[in-house]
């Protein structure tokens, strides 16, 4: 009896993941690549393709955002995908980013576990992103080119994913497949210094960006039981826009003694407000006639680069999702050279199931900034 109950539970949860929520009939196979595990992005309704200012820019949505990382960062993310239906369908990721001078590299893995030995998907990714303005600024600091690059930027990125799927339903027999999908992304950013806040001598800056990415753009096919029958992964085209208004630390703070003044570097900006919008088109491989659209809207308010409140909304008519998102983030930045952070988000499912909860924890250190701090 327990065996039958387990089979029924798996069948329902598996079909929900593959066919219904938050999936749709126009999507391809390899579900693990369709799910954004970032708690920061999820709290903002999934809007992230142009969110360059984030504590952890979401290079899953746009690999060009790797150009905005700095130092060495380890990130762990965890999501229970179908709460209210199955407790052991879990998405986890372990990712490491290495970045300096506007060049960022990501090496990491994501695992989608269907639970109780029913199957799993594994994704090992390698990605590269380059911010041209940050690269130029590091090569020629203080030059007119560097000054221009502060307010204008173009970033590009590329990712390659090694995907392995092993599905073993008790009633279907074992099935496995593998492939190597690739992503490409682009981001254009512009900034403007608006002067100082009256009475506080705190600098005010406005920035905006446009981001575009195509995930799984190459013609990969996953073949399972029959070599004559194969399925492509979901091809996702993202076009996003963002804007942020930030008030920096007052000038008087930077004039403090060396020790407290250095510690304050990690708390910049004093306060910031950012908004973002993503339009996403999803289709199975190159089958554009059967695609559908998803919209993501998000807002983030951050204080002292340590506490963040995020709100958003996602509309996915095909997947039956039309709901609000929210989340919180807390970080401990140490003098801008090291730190830890934790982010939490709730993201809606289709039907009457409870929201998915995403959690992300990370730790980082910037060896170059640490060396400069000691000088």
C-alpha positions as CSV (number, residue, x, y, z in Angstrom):
1,X,0.0,0.0,0.0
2,X,2.8,2.4,0.8
3,X,4.5,1.6,-2.5
4,X,1.3,2.5,-4.4
5,X,0.9,5.7,-2.4
6,X,4.5,6.6,-3.2
7,X,4.0,6.0,-6.9
8,X,0.9,8.1,-7.0
9,X,2.6,10.9,-5.1
10,X,5.5,10.9,-7.5
11,X,3.3,10.7,-10.6
12,X,1.3,13.8,-9.5
13,X,4.4,15.8,-8.5
14,X,6.3,14.8,-11.6
15,X,3.5,15.7,-13.9
16,X,3.1,19.0,-12.1
17,X,6.7,19.9,-12.6
18,X,6.9,18.8,-16.2
19,X,3.6,20.0,-17.5
20,X,1.8,22.4,-15.2
21,X,3.3,24.7,-12.6
22,X,5.2,26.8,-13.2
23,X,5.8,25.0,-16.5
24,X,3.7,25.1,-19.6
25,X,3.1,23.0,-22.7
26,X,5.3,25.2,-24.9
27,X,8.4,24.5,-22.8
28,X,11.0,21.9,-23.6
29,X,12.6,19.3,-21.3
30,X,15.3,19.8,-18.6
31,X,13.2,21.5,-16.0
32,X,16.2,22.4,-13.8
33,X,17.3,25.1,-16.3
34,X,13.9,26.8,-16.3
35,X,13.8,27.6,-12.6
36,X,15.5,30.7,-11.3
37,X,16.8,29.7,-7.8
38,X,17.9,33.2,-6.8
39,X,16.0,34.5,-3.7
40,X,16.9,38.1,-4.7
41,X,15.4,37.8,-8.2
42,X,12.4,35.8,-7.0
43,X,11.5,38.4,-4.4
44,X,11.4,41.0,-7.2
45,X,9.0,38.9,-9.3
46,X,11.8,37.4,-11.3
47,X,12.8,40.7,-12.8
48,X,16.6,40.5,-13.1
49,X,18.0,40.7,-16.6
50,X,19.1,44.3,-16.1
51,X,19.5,44.5,-12.3
52,X,23.3,45.4,-12.3
53,X,23.3,46.9,-8.8
54,X,22.2,43.8,-6.9
55,X,24.3,42.4,-4.2
56,X,24.4,39.3,-6.3
57,X,23.5,40.1,-10.0
58,X,21.5,37.2,-11.4
59,X,23.8,35.8,-14.2
60,X,21.3,32.9,-14.5
61,X,19.0,35.4,-16.3
62,X,21.8,37.3,-18.1
63,X,25.4,36.1,-18.1
64,X,26.6,39.6,-18.9
65,X,25.9,40.5,-15.2
66,X,29.0,38.5,-14.2
67,X,31.0,41.6,-15.2
68,X,29.5,43.3,-12.1
69,X,31.0,40.9,-9.6
70,X,34.2,41.5,-7.7
71,X,36.3,39.1,-5.6
72,X,35.6,35.5,-4.7
73,X,32.0,34.5,-3.8
74,X,30.4,31.2,-2.7
75,X,26.6,31.0,-2.9
76,X,24.3,28.3,-1.8
77,X,20.6,28.3,-2.8
78,X,17.7,26.0,-1.7
79,X,14.1,25.7,-2.8
80,X,11.4,23.2,-2.1
81,X,9.6,23.4,-5.5
82,X,6.1,22.0,-4.8
83,X,5.2,22.6,-1.1
84,X,1.7,21.3,-0.3
85,X,2.2,18.4,-2.7
86,X,5.6,16.8,-2.2
87,X,8.2,17.6,0.4
88,X,11.2,16.0,-1.3
89,X,11.3,17.7,-4.7
90,X,14.2,20.0,-4.1
91,X,16.3,22.4,-6.2
92,X,19.7,23.3,-4.8
93,X,22.8,25.1,-6.2
94,X,26.4,25.6,-5.2
95,X,28.1,28.3,-7.2
96,X,31.5,30.0,-7.0
97,X,32.3,33.3,-8.8
98,X,35.8,34.7,-9.4
99,X,36.0,38.3,-10.6
100,X,38.3,41.3,-10.9
101,X,38.7,44.4,-13.1
102,X,35.3,43.9,-14.8
103,X,35.8,40.2,-15.7
104,X,33.7,37.6,-13.9
105,X,33.8,33.8,-14.1
106,X,31.3,31.4,-12.6
107,X,31.8,27.7,-11.9
108,X,28.9,26.0,-10.3
109,X,26.3,23.3,-10.2
110,X,22.5,23.0,-9.8
111,X,20.6,19.8,-8.8
112,X,16.9,19.1,-9.2
113,X,16.1,16.1,-7.0
114,X,12.7,14.5,-7.6
115,X,13.0,12.6,-4.3
116,X,13.0,8.9,-3.2
117,X,15.3,7.8,-6.0
118,X,12.8,8.7,-8.6
119,X,15.3,10.7,-10.6
120,X,17.4,13.9,-10.7
121,X,18.8,16.5,-13.0
122,X,22.3,18.0,-12.7
123,X,23.6,21.1,-14.3
124,X,27.3,22.0,-14.3
125,X,27.8,25.5,-15.6
126,X,30.8,27.6,-16.7
127,X,30.1,31.3,-17.6
128,X,32.1,34.4,-18.4
129,X,30.9,38.1,-18.2
130,X,32.9,41.2,-19.1
131,X,32.0,44.8,-18.2
132,X,33.9,47.0,-20.6
133,X,33.8,50.2,-18.5
134,X,35.1,48.4,-15.4
135,X,37.8,46.8,-17.5
136,X,38.9,50.1,-19.0
137,X,38.8,51.8,-15.6
138,X,41.2,49.3,-14.2
139,X,43.6,49.5,-17.1
140,X,43.7,53.3,-17.1
141,X,42.4,54.7,-13.8
142,X,42.0,58.4,-13.6
143,X,42.1,58.9,-17.4
144,X,39.3,60.6,-19.4
145,X,38.4,57.2,-20.8
146,X,37.8,55.9,-17.3
147,X,35.8,59.0,-16.4
148,X,33.5,58.4,-19.4
149,X,33.3,54.7,-18.6
150,X,31.9,55.5,-15.1
151,X,28.7,56.8,-16.8
152,X,28.5,54.5,-19.8
153,X,29.0,50.7,-20.0
154,X,28.5,47.7,-22.2
155,X,28.7,44.2,-20.8
156,X,28.6,40.9,-22.6
157,X,28.4,37.3,-21.3
158,X,28.3,33.7,-22.3
159,X,27.5,30.4,-20.4
160,X,27.8,26.7,-21.3
161,X,25.9,24.1,-19.3
162,X,26.6,20.4,-19.0
163,X,23.2,18.8,-18.3
164,X,22.6,15.3,-17.2
165,X,19.1,13.9,-16.5
166,X,18.4,10.6,-14.8
167,X,14.7,9.8,-14.5
168,X,13.7,6.5,-12.9
169,X,10.0,6.2,-12.2
170,X,9.2,2.8,-10.9
171,X,6.6,2.1,-13.5
172,X,8.4,3.6,-16.5
173,X,11.9,2.1,-16.3
174,X,15.1,4.1,-16.3
175,X,15.6,7.0,-18.7
176,X,18.6,9.3,-19.1
177,X,19.8,12.0,-21.4
178,X,22.5,14.7,-21.6
179,X,23.3,17.8,-23.5
180,X,25.2,21.1,-23.6
181,X,23.0,24.2,-23.9
182,X,24.5,27.7,-24.0
183,X,23.4,31.2,-23.0
184,X,24.3,34.6,-24.3
185,X,23.7,38.0,-22.8
186,X,24.2,41.7,-23.3
187,X,23.7,44.7,-20.9
188,X,23.9,48.5,-21.6
189,X,24.1,50.9,-18.7
190,X,24.1,54.7,-18.3
191,X,24.6,56.8,-15.2
192,X,24.4,60.4,-14.1
193,X,25.6,62.2,-10.9
194,X,22.8,64.5,-9.7
195,X,24.9,66.5,-7.2
196,X,24.6,66.2,-3.4
197,X,21.6,66.0,-1.0
198,X,20.9,69.3,0.6
199,X,22.3,69.6,4.1
200,X,24.0,66.3,4.1
201,X,26.7,66.6,1.3
202,X,25.7,63.1,0.3
203,X,26.1,62.3,-3.4
204,X,23.0,61.4,-5.4
205,X,23.2,59.2,-8.5
206,X,20.7,57.9,-11.1
207,X,21.5,54.9,-13.2
208,X,19.5,52.9,-15.8
209,X,20.1,49.8,-17.8
210,X,18.8,47.6,-20.6
211,X,19.5,43.9,-20.6
212,X,18.9,41.1,-23.2
213,X,19.7,37.4,-23.0
214,X,18.8,34.2,-24.8
215,X,19.1,31.1,-22.7
216,X,19.6,27.7,-24.3
217,X,20.0,29.4,-27.7
218,X,21.8,26.5,-29.5
219,X,20.0,23.6,-31.0
220,X,20.5,21.0,-28.3
221,X,18.3,17.9,-28.2
222,X,17.8,15.5,-25.3
223,X,17.2,11.9,-26.3
224,X,15.8,9.5,-23.7
225,X,14.4,6.0,-24.6
226,X,14.2,6.1,-28.3
227,X,17.0,7.7,-30.4
228,X,14.4,8.7,-33.0
229,X,12.5,10.8,-30.4
230,X,14.2,13.8,-28.7
231,X,13.2,17.0,-27.0
232,X,14.9,20.4,-26.9
233,X,15.3,22.4,-23.7
234,X,13.2,25.6,-23.2
235,X,14.6,28.5,-25.1
236,X,14.0,31.7,-23.1
237,X,14.4,35.2,-24.5
238,X,14.6,37.9,-21.9
239,X,14.5,41.7,-22.4
240,X,14.7,43.7,-19.3
241,X,15.0,47.3,-18.1
242,X,16.0,48.8,-14.7
243,X,16.6,52.1,-13.0
244,X,18.0,53.0,-9.6
245,X,18.3,56.1,-7.5
246,X,21.0,56.0,-4.9
247,X,22.1,58.3,-2.1
248,X,25.8,57.8,-1.1
249,X,27.4,58.1,2.2
250,X,27.8,61.7,3.5
251,X,31.2,63.2,2.8
252,X,31.8,63.7,6.5
253,X,31.7,60.0,7.0
254,X,34.5,59.4,4.6
255,X,36.7,61.9,6.6
256,X,36.6,59.8,9.7
257,X,39.7,58.1,11.2
258,X,41.2,55.4,9.1
259,X,39.7,52.4,11.0
260,X,36.0,53.4,11.2
261,X,36.2,55.2,7.9
262,X,37.4,52.0,6.2
263,X,34.6,49.9,7.8
264,X,32.0,52.3,6.4
265,X,33.1,51.6,2.8
266,X,30.9,48.5,2.8
267,X,27.8,50.4,3.8
268,X,27.6,52.5,0.6
269,X,25.1,53.6,-0.6
270,X,23.3,55.1,2.3
271,X,19.9,54.3,0.7
272,X,18.8,53.2,-2.7
273,X,15.6,52.5,-4.6
274,X,15.6,50.3,-7.7
275,X,12.9,49.1,-10.1
276,X,13.0,46.5,-12.8
277,X,10.9,44.9,-15.5
278,X,11.5,41.8,-17.6
279,X,9.6,40.5,-20.6
280,X,10.3,36.8,-21.1
281,X,9.4,34.7,-24.1
282,X,9.5,30.9,-23.6
283,X,9.4,28.2,-26.3
284,X,10.6,24.6,-26.8
285,X,13.8,24.9,-28.8
286,X,13.1,26.8,-32.1
287,X,9.4,26.1,-32.1
288,X,8.4,29.7,-32.0
289,X,4.8,29.0,-33.1
290,X,4.0,27.5,-29.7
291,X,5.8,30.0,-27.4
292,X,4.2,32.1,-24.6
293,X,5.2,35.2,-22.6
294,X,5.8,35.9,-19.0
295,X,6.2,39.4,-17.4
296,X,8.2,40.2,-14.2
297,X,8.1,43.4,-12.2
298,X,10.2,44.2,-9.2
299,X,11.1,46.8,-6.6
300,X,14.0,46.9,-4.1
301,X,14.7,49.3,-1.3
302,X,18.1,49.0,0.4
303,X,19.6,50.7,3.4
304,X,23.3,50.9,4.1
305,X,23.9,48.1,1.7
306,X,22.9,45.7,4.5
307,X,19.1,45.5,4.7
308,X,16.9,45.1,1.6
309,X,13.1,44.9,1.2
310,X,11.9,43.5,-2.1
311,X,8.4,43.3,-3.8
312,X,7.3,42.1,-7.1
313,X,4.7,40.5,-9.4
314,X,4.8,37.8,-12.0
315,X,2.3,37.1,-14.7
316,X,2.5,33.7,-16.4
317,X,-1.0,33.1,-18.0
318,X,0.1,29.8,-19.6
319,X,1.4,28.4,-16.3
320,X,-1.5,29.7,-14.3
321,X,0.5,32.1,-12.2
322,X,-0.5,35.7,-11.6
323,X,0.6,36.8,-8.1
324,X,2.7,38.9,-5.9
325,X,6.2,38.1,-4.6
326,X,8.2,39.5,-1.7
327,X,11.4,39.0,0.2
328,X,14.0,40.3,2.6
329,X,17.8,40.4,2.5
330,X,20.3,41.0,5.2
331,X,24.1,41.3,4.8
332,X,27.2,42.1,6.8
333,X,29.6,43.9,4.5
334,X,33.0,44.4,6.1
335,X,34.9,47.4,4.8
336,X,33.9,46.5,1.3
337,X,36.4,43.6,1.2
338,X,34.5,40.7,2.7
339,X,31.1,39.8,4.1
340,X,28.2,37.4,4.4
341,X,24.5,37.7,3.4
342,X,21.2,35.8,3.6
343,X,18.2,36.4,1.3
344,X,14.6,35.1,1.5
345,X,11.8,35.1,-1.0
346,X,8.3,33.8,-1.5
347,X,7.2,33.1,-5.1
348,X,3.7,32.0,-6.2
349,X,2.8,28.6,-7.8
350,X,-0.2,27.9,-9.9
351,X,-3.5,26.6,-8.6
352,X,-4.1,26.7,-4.8
353,X,-0.6,25.4,-3.7
354,X,1.3,27.5,-1.2
355,X,4.1,29.8,-2.3
356,X,7.6,28.5,-3.1
357,X,10.1,29.6,-0.5
358,X,13.6,30.4,-1.8
359,X,16.7,30.8,0.4
360,X,20.1,31.9,-0.6
361,X,23.2,32.2,1.6
362,X,26.6,33.5,0.5
363,X,30.1,34.5,1.7
364,X,32.6,36.6,-0.2
365,X,36.1,38.1,0.0
366,X,37.8,40.5,-2.4
367,X,41.6,39.9,-2.1
368,X,42.5,42.9,-4.3
369,X,40.5,45.3,-2.1
370,X,41.9,43.7,1.0
371,X,45.4,44.3,-0.2
372,X,44.7,47.9,-1.0
373,X,43.1,48.4,2.4
374,X,46.3,47.3,4.1
375,X,48.5,49.7,2.2
